[in-house]
Amino acid sequence: MPVPAGDPRLRDVLGRALAPGAPALVSLIGFPSDEGVRRNHGRPGAAAGPAAIRQALGRLTPDAEGTAAFLYVAERTADLGDVEVSGDLERDQVRLGDRLAPLLARDRMVIVLGGGHETAYGHFLGYAAAHTPVRIVNWDAHCDVREPVDGRGTSGTPFRQALEHPSGLAREYCVAGVQPHSAAAAHVAFAASRGAVVWRRDVTRATIVNLYAAEDMAVMASFDLDAIDRAHAPGVSAPNASGLPVDVWLEAAYRAGAAPHVRSADIVELNPSVDRDGQTAAIAALTVWYLLKGMSDRIAGVGRPPATAT
């Protein structure tokens, strides 16, 4: 349907200021895989996540509060399509890393649309291929540091795989939003030994900014939608009965976009086949929107001050 003048949607503006071959400020790339979810005995369907996120994102408007800065970023955001997946998870993760490496080598932002949380290991492999040390911040109800079985990873293993990668480039790991009834004590201990574990009860708007702090090191953010309360995000592989409120989640996305060291983010575990009226897809799209909003404020040199309330 034609959009009236003065009422654009993101589908109308994304990438429209990019000259052919020009580097983008932000690159979007999809990883339509849920093989890791299948191996982890979750609810398959996340392979359809990238398409659902794009559809919901396209319906959103540019930022009405900071239109000029937001449009500057959105018009220079390139959608690079999806990585072709074969069902051979390990090969597909390497393929994702190879696609990301040249993008991460630039001082730009990359947003990966998953896919199950196995997306995050392919995401990290981009840093490994680019020989770039990285600090990982994962928003999740689970630690996702299970051990691979017979060398085969799942949606529950990506951060152990990253931390134990021979390159040693995953220097620190912070997972925030963890639920004590959804994480084995051994996994919590392992994650804490490599960085920090922040329980869901301790995540507030006021504490988010510090989680992205890094000194001269790239930060990779991972947003697992199952960290959100299932009342708002039912369409995920592992629904969460007592997760984060949406406003805190979106603050975490905004702060990632605004933080100077955050080089990339992924949004994972959207399962459209069990979503309710596109509710979770809408939150996933808003997560991308707030990353772009944060990026626009980063470039413009403005931004919200740290929150003082929960």
N, C-alpha and C positions, 0 to 999 in steps of 0.2 A: 504494500500500500504506500503511495507517495507520502512523504513527510512534508507538512506545511512549512513554508519559510519561517525561520525563527524558532523552529521546534525540532532541532536535529537530534539524532540518536547516535550512540557510539558507532553503530554499523556504518553511519554516513561519514564519520570523521576519522576513524582509525587509519593512519598511514597516508592520509591524502596529501600531506606536505612532503612526502619522501620522493626525492628524485630517483630514477632507476639506478640501482646499484649503490645508493647512498646508505651509509650505516645508520641504523635506527637508534634512537635513545632507549627504547624499550623493545624487546623482542619477545613475542609469544610463540610457544611451541608446544604441541600436544604429544602425549605419550599414552595412546589408547590401549593399555595393557591391564589385565586383571589376572594374569597367570599366577602372580605372587599371592593374590587373595585366594585363588583356588587351592594353591599349595598350603595356605595357612588355614584352610577350612572355613573361610569367611563366605559371605554372600556374593557370588560373582555378579558382574554388571558394571563395574567401574570402567571397563573399556569404553563405554559410551559416555564417560564423563566429559572429555574435551569438547565434544560436539554440543552437549547440553550447556556447558559453561559459556561457550561462544554464543549460542543462541540467546541465553539470558543476558549476557553482557551487551550484546548488540541492541537490546531494547532500552538500556539505561541512557540517561541524558548526560552531557558534560556537566561538570561541577557548576552549579548556579552561584556559588559563593566566590569562587576564584576562577571565573570562566577563562580568562586570557591565559593564565599559567597552565591550567588543565588542558586547554586546547593545544597549547604549544607541545605538550608531551604526547597527547593522544594522536595528534596529527603526524607525529614522528614515531609512532608505535607500529611495528611491522608484525603481522601474523604470518609466521613461517610455515604454517600447516602442521601436520602430524609427522612424527617419526614413524616410518613403516615398521610394523611389528610382525614377527613371524610365529610367535608362540614359543620360541626358544628364548626364555627369559634372559639368560646370561648374555646371549648374543644381542638381544634387543637393548639391554642396559648399556652395553658397550657402544652400540649404535647411537643411543641417546647421548652418552658422554662425548662421543666424537662430534656430534652436531653442536653440542654446547661449548666445547673447548674454545673455538675461535671467538665465540660471542663473549665468553667470560674473560678472555684476554683483553677485551676492551674495557674502558671505564664507563660501562653502561649498565642497564638493568635487564635481566632475563627473567621471564615468568613462565614456568612449566605447568601445563594443565594436565593433571593425571586423570585417569589411571589410579591403580591401587598404590599403596605406599611403597611398593617396590620401585616406583618412580624415583624415590629419593636416592637410592643407590646409584642409578643411572645418572641422576643429577650430580651427585658427588663425583662420579667418574669424569665429568667434564672438568672439574678442578684438578683431578689427578692428571688428566691428559694435558691440561694447560700448565702443569707444574706450579700450582698456586696453593699455598697454605690457606686453610679455611677453618673458621669457627662455625659450628652448626647450632642453630636454634630451632627446636622442633616443638610445635604446639600440638599436643597429643594427650589423649587419656591413657596411653600406653607408652612404655619406654621404647618398644620396637628394637630391642637389642637381643633377641633370641639368637641362638647359635644355628647357623645353616646345618642342614642334615646332608651328609655325603656331598658337601660342597654346593648344595642347591639352596639358594636364597628364597625368601618368601616376602610377603608384605610385613612380616613381623621381624625381619632380620636386617633392614637396610643400614641402621646406624652402627651396629656391631661390625658389619662388613666394611663400612667406611672407616671406623676407628681402627680396625685391624688390617686395613689395606697396606700392602708392602711399601707404598710411597711414604707413609707416615704423615700425609698432608692434612688429615683430619685432626687438628691440633686440640680441639676442645668440643665438648658436646653439652648442650643445655636442653633439657626437655621440661616444658611447662604445661600444666594442666593435668598432671598425672593423678589418677584415681587410685587410692590404696586397695580398692577391691578389684582393680583391673590390671594390676602390675605385680608380678612375682617379686618377692623380697630380694632374690638373687639378681634379678634384672635391675631393680632400683639401686642395689649396691654397686653393680658394674657401671651403670650410667653415672652415679655420683662420683665414682672413682676417676672418671674421665672428664668431669666438669661439674654439673649441678642438676639436681632434680627439684622442681618447684611443684608442690602439690596444688591441686585445683583450688583448694580453699585459700591459698596464699597468693593467687593471681588476682591482682587488682589493676585498675587503670593507672594507679600511681606507681606501680612497680614495673610496668612494661618497658619503659624507656631504658632502664639499666640492663635489661636482658640482651639488648642489641649492642651494648658497648663493646668496642674492640679497639685495641691499639695497633694500628698499622697492619691489620689483617682483614681479609675479606670475610664477610659473614654470609652464610647460606641459610635462608629461612625455609622451614617446611610447615605447611598448614594442613593438618589432618582434620577433616571436617568432623570426625567422630569425637573430637574434643568438645564440641558444642552439645548442649542439651538436646535430647532427641525430640522434645516438644517443638523445637525450631529446626532441627536438622534430622529428620527421620530417614532420609535417603542416603544412607551410608552403609558400608560393609559391616560395621559393628556398632549399632546404636548405643548411645550413652544416656542413661537414665538420670544423671545428675551432673551434666556438663557445664561448660562455660556459658554465660549469657552472651547474646549476640553483640551487644555494645562493646563488651570487653574484647571479644574476638576481632571486631572490626577496628578497634583501637590498636590492637597488635599488628594488624595489616597496615594501617596508616603509618605507624611508627617504623615498621620495616621499610616502607617506601621512603620515608623521610630520613632514615639513618644513613649517614655518609658511607659507612663501611659495608652496608648490605648490597651485595652484588646480584643476588638472585633469590627467587622464591618459587616454591611449588605449592599447588593446591591439589589435594589428593582425596581419594576415597569417596567421591560423589558416585552414587549408584542410582541412576535415573529409573531403573526398573522397579525400585521400591520407594521412590520419592512420592510425596504427597502434594499434588497440584504444583509441582515444580518448586516447592518451598526450599529445598536444600540447594537446588541449582541456582536459585535467586541469591542465596547467601554466598555461594561460591563465586558468582559473578560480582557481587558486592565486594568480596575480598579482593578481586582483581581491581575493581574501581578504586578502592581505598589505597591499594598499592600505587596506582597511578596518581591519586591525589597526593599521597605522601611524596612521590617522586617529583611532582610539579612544585610542591612547596620546598623540597630540597634544592631544586634548580633555582627557584626564585629567591632563595635565601630567607624564607619566612616559614612559619609553622606554629602550631599550637605549643604553648609552654607545657612542661610536664604537668600531668593531672595531679591534683591534691586530694581528690576524693576517690572512694572505691568505685 
